[in-house]
Amino acid sequence: PLHRLPGDPDRPILSEYHAMGSRTGCFMLRRGRLKLVTYADPAYPDELYDLDADPEELTDLGADPAFEEERKALHTALRTLVDPAHADSVAKARQADLLAAHGGREAVIARGDLGFSPPPGVKADFR
């Protein structure tokens, strides 16, 4: 509902995803009814959804020639906010630092996963 607040309902809304197990950073830009999903690795194709017509995102319009101009415009708008390749490299470097600080990959895997993020101020308990 944030995109419907008074002001500019078509302002861009950006989100990034760099979670464990992801091969590449994922970026989302929503402007108005359209949502673009793109990846730092260009081997993965863009996805495009019309959220008014398809709120469950079941129909990917990313390769639909009828939406090529909209997809390009959203891609350009996203790149004015973030450079996906750079953001992905920064995130991966930070993840590598965190792995090292916690004993390395094998130690982290052996410790296990919480399955959630603890609230601020609460120390993670892996027992």
Number of C-alpha atoms within 10 A of each C-alpha: 4 7 16 11 8 7 8 10 13 13 13 18 15 17 11 17 14 16 13 8 6 9 13 21 21 20 22 21 23 23 16 17 15 20 24 25 23 22 21 18 14 11 8 11 12 19 19 26 23 20 16 11 11 13 11 10 15 10 14 15 20 21 13 11 10 10 14 14 10 16 24 14 12 22 17 11 16 23 12 9 12 13 12 21 15 12 17 22 14 12 17 18 12 12 15 14 12 14 15 13 10 13 10 13 13 10 12 15 9 8 12 10 10 11 6 7 9 11 8 6 6 8 8 11 7 8 6
